[in-house]
Amino acid sequence: MKRTGIFLVLLVLLACAPVSACTIFAVTPGASGDGTMYLGHTNDGVGPDWRNIDDITLTYVPAADHAPGETRPVYFDPNSGSDAAGKKAGNTSRLVLDSIEQVPHTYAYYTASYAMMNEHQLLSAECTDYAKVELNAEEGKRIFYSSELSNVALERCTTARDAVELVGSLIDAYGYYGTGETLIFADRTEAWVIEMCSSPAGTGGLWVAEKIPDGEVFVAGNEFRVRNVTAGDPDMLYTPDLFSVAEKYGLWSPSEGAFDWLEATSYGEYSHPYYSLMRVWSVQNRLAPSLKLSPYVEDSYTTALPFTVVPDTPVNRTTALSLFRDHYEGTDFDLTAGVAAGPFGNPYRYLGPADAHTNFQNDTSIEVRPGANPRPVSAVFCSYSYVAEARSGLPDPVGGVLWFGPAVAYETVYAPIYAGSEDVSTSYTTGTRTEYDPDAAYWTFDFVTNWAMLRYDAMIEDIRAEQARLEAESMRLVGETDTEAAGMIAAGDEAGARRLLTNVTVQRGDEIIEEWQDLSAMLVVKYSNGLITDPATEDVDEPGYPAWWYQEADYQYGPRVYDLERLRATPDLNYTGESVWFPKNVSIDQILERI
């Protein structure tokens, strides 16, 4: 369905500002090995967020009681516009768009660019989508973006459905601005997806929510995933005027059949073809290879990739933590292979004009770009990622764990942060992209990713080994702490349990940063100057380049003989990796015949 309509005149282009281009997933309890709910989010953006601080840091918001008549400010999010790197013009302070009535008590939660987990095991994750209507914020008229919606929901709710209903009511009452957005809310038993965009009517907003079936896994990557909206479906919720507004402004007509949310409100893919759908396919294919899903589809409105999949094998914590560590290895899109990966399999690509996050299609035209690199799940511009878990068999302060990883997902280490913890290692709460700080968690991990690009195929083995060791130790520690803290709560000592959970969270975060700094130092010594030096034995290896790279780089035309001109004129000269010996009086013609 390619439609035009009077809604086009209402489209307002937002000022250039960075936003997150994220990948998210939800693993429902019936799809996990032990009934755990897992929720994951990569925050792939650049720049200040609603806090007016860099999006690389973590914030803990404590629980609070509020007096009658208090109001809650709603902050503008400079990440609500386009994906261009840079700072929104004039955004020098934290801007309050309006205030809403405060509630008597708000819950403690962890947040950054978007809310993550609260003290009652309510979890949240976010990704940005393109929508046909993206309006600017306006005080008193359109005051909510997804970031503050997620924060308010975690402040006030304990269940996923309550969070979805609250977010929908806030959009209806106070309006929505900025890009299209997808939020997942999950508790110990249920997970819901809610998707939203501005309304062409100029007030309120358009939104739809769908429950994720238990036993299944949902994944999204910068494209709306809800499709047909069915009136009366108990597992769907939507704004009351959805159908009437869509029809009035030319987004949809009842004569077209079922209301397809994606087609009616969105241009589909977030950037170039497969920018979004390739990541959805990758995660679904890794978890459910028996479905034999194809990465090749007709267009961005395809129905070939299902809303959810049932994993072939129940998902455990180790698998959940691995889902963001993907460069399409072993597929046709493997970023560690080919000339673009260089001689050492570097999976990361520098962004160029063809990678820009602008509409590649709209209602009147399709942009065909000169080419772009595949967008991996683990993106080099990632600020942080996390996998949060909610566990029914444990009290809320213990059952909720936020496994938080700074910088790029593939090379990070996920550190456990308990829902009942009231603090976190200061390394995770400090830092900015504009100033290198070796003690900031972001820079601790980002340095290793960038250093690894020098000889990725070798260094990633060292990184993986240390990553696995640290995460295994964290899992062992969490198991011990679960038992101890749950026992304290059962005995009536919740305050003592919270102190324990806080101490474990802070101390483990500090330990991981220290261990990763030690790894950084080892990698610098071991891989400096193109050499591989064993720090223990002091043996030095000069491995050079792989044979295929010598061939591609015309190494065989290098200084093998003095007559370089004739050497380079020799046809079909290939690199063999073998030396050939000749008598001293042999002619250059004889040499060229042999090599």
C-alpha positions, 0 to 999 in steps of 0.5 A, a space after each residue: 500500500 503506497 498512499 498519499 494524502 493530506 497528512 503530508 502537509 502536516 509533516 514537520 522535519 525535526 531539527 538534526 539531532 542524534 537518536 538511537 538506532 537500536 536492536 531489542 528483543 524479548 524472550 518470554 518465560 515459556 521460551 527460556 530454560 528456567 522460566 526467566 523473562 529476558 529483555 535486551 536493548 542496544 543503545 546505538 546512538 551518539 550525543 546527549 539525551 533527555 538528561 542533557 548528558 552523554 548517552 554513555 552513562 547509567 543513572 539510578 533514580 531512587 524511590 521517592 514519596 511525593 506531597 499532594 499537589 506536586 507535579 512531575 516535569 517532562 523533559 525534552 529529548 534532543 535524541 527525538 529527531 534525526 540520526 545525524 551526529 551532533 548537538 541540537 542547536 541551542 540545546 544548552 540546558 535541560 528543557 522542561 516541556 511541561 509538567 504532569 500530576 505526580 503520584 504519591 510514591 514512585 519506584 526506584 529504577 535504572 535509566 540512561 537514554 531510556 528506562 531499563 529496570 525498576 525495583 519491582 522487576 518491570 523491564 523496558 527496552 526501546 528502538 527508533 522507527 521511521 514514521 510518516 508523521 513526525 512532529 516537533 515537540 510543543 509545550 502543552 500540546 506534544 510533550 512526550 517522547 518514548 524516553 520520558 514515557 519509559 521513565 514515567 512507566 517504570 516510576 509508576 508501574 509494576 506490570 507490563 500491561 499497566 505500563 502499556 496502558 499508562 503510556 497509551 493514556 499519556 500519549 492520548 492526553 499530552 501528545 507525542 512528538 519525534 520519531 516513531 518508536 517501539 517500546 517493550 515492557 516486560 514483567 515476570 510473566 508477561 511482555 508487551 510491545 507498544 509502538 507509537 508516532 505523532 498524529 496527523 491531527 496535531 494533538 495526541 498521538 497514534 499508538 498500538 500495543 500487542 502482547 508477546 505470546 508466552 513461549 515465543 521470542 520477539 525482536 525488532 530493529 528500527 522498524 515497526 513490527 506490529 501489523 494487522 490491528 484487530 478490534 476486540 482482540 484481548 491481546 491488542 490495545 490501541 489509541 481510541 481514535 486510531 482508525 478514524 484519524 488514519 482514515 481522515 488523513 489518508 493513511 488507511 481506508 476500510 475498503 483496503 481491508 485490515 488495518 496494517 499498522 506498519 504500512 499505514 504509519 511508516 515507510 518501513 526500513 529505517 535506512 537502506 534496504 535490510 538495515 532493519 530486517 537483516 537484524 530481525 532475520 539474524 536473531 530469529 534465524 539463530 534461535 529458530 534455524 528449523 524455520 529456515 527463514 530467508 534473509 531475502 524479502 520482497 520489500 520492507 513491508 514483507 510478512 516473511 519474517 514473523 512477529 515472533 518465533 519459538 526457539 528451537 532450544 530454550 534460551 538460557 542466560 548465556 544465550 541471551 547475553 550472546 544475542 547482541 554479539 553478532 556480525 552475521 558470522 557464517 552467513 552471506 553477510 559475514 562482516 569478518 570476511 572479504 576485502 572490506 574486513 581487511 587482512 585480519 577480519 575486522 567486522 566494523 565499518 566506518 559510516 559514510 553517506 550511504 549509511 545515513 538514517 534518512 528515508 530511503 523510500 516514501 509515498 512518491 519515490 524510492 531512493 536507490 543509493 550507491 551502496 551501504 555496508 550491512 548494519 550488524 546487531 553489534 554496531 561500532 557506534 553502540 553506547 551501551 547494551 543490556 540484557 535484563 531479567 525478571 525471575 518469578 521464583 525470587 523476591 523483586 529486589 533479587 529477581 531483577 538483574 540488569 546485565 549492563 555492558 558499556 560500549 560495543 556489544 561484541 567486546 563488552 562484559 555484562 556486569 550484574 546490577 540487582 533491582 534492589 541495588 541502590 548504587 552502582 560502580 562510579 565507572 558506569 555513571 561517569 564519562 563523556 565521548 568528548 574526553 578520554 577517561 580510562 576509568 570511565 566504563 565506556 572508555 574502558 571497553 571502547 578502547 579495547 574494541 578500537 585496539 582490536 581492529 588492528 588485528 581483530 582475528 587474533 585479539 578477539 580470541 583473547 577478548 572472548 576468553 576473558 569475557 567468558 571468564 568474567 561473565 561466568 564468575 559473575 553468574 556464579 556470584 549472582 547464584 550465591 547472592 540470590 540465595 543469601 539475599 532471598 534468605 535475608 528477605 524471608 527472615 524479615 531483613 529486607 534492608 540488610 538484603 538491599 545492602 548486600 545487593 548494593 555491595 555486590 553490584 558496586 564491587 562486581 562493577 569495580 572488579 570488571 573494570 579493573 580486570 578489563 583495564 588489565 586486559 587492555 594493557 596486555 593487548 597493547 603489549 602483545 599486539 604492538 607494532 604488528 608483532 605478537 609478543 608473549 608477555 609470559 615467555 617474551 617470545 616474539 612472532 612476526 606473523 605478517 598477513 594472510 596469503 589471500 591478502 598478499 595476493 589482493 594487495 599485489 604483494 607479489 609485485 614487490 621488491 623480489 628482483 631488481 628489475 621491478 618494471 619487468 616484474 610488474 609487466 609479467 602476466 598472471 603472477 600470483 603469490 604462492 608463499 614459497 621462496 625459490 632459489 636460483 644460481 647467482 648467474 641466472 638471468 632475470 628472464 629465467 627468474 621471471 619464468 619460474 616465479 
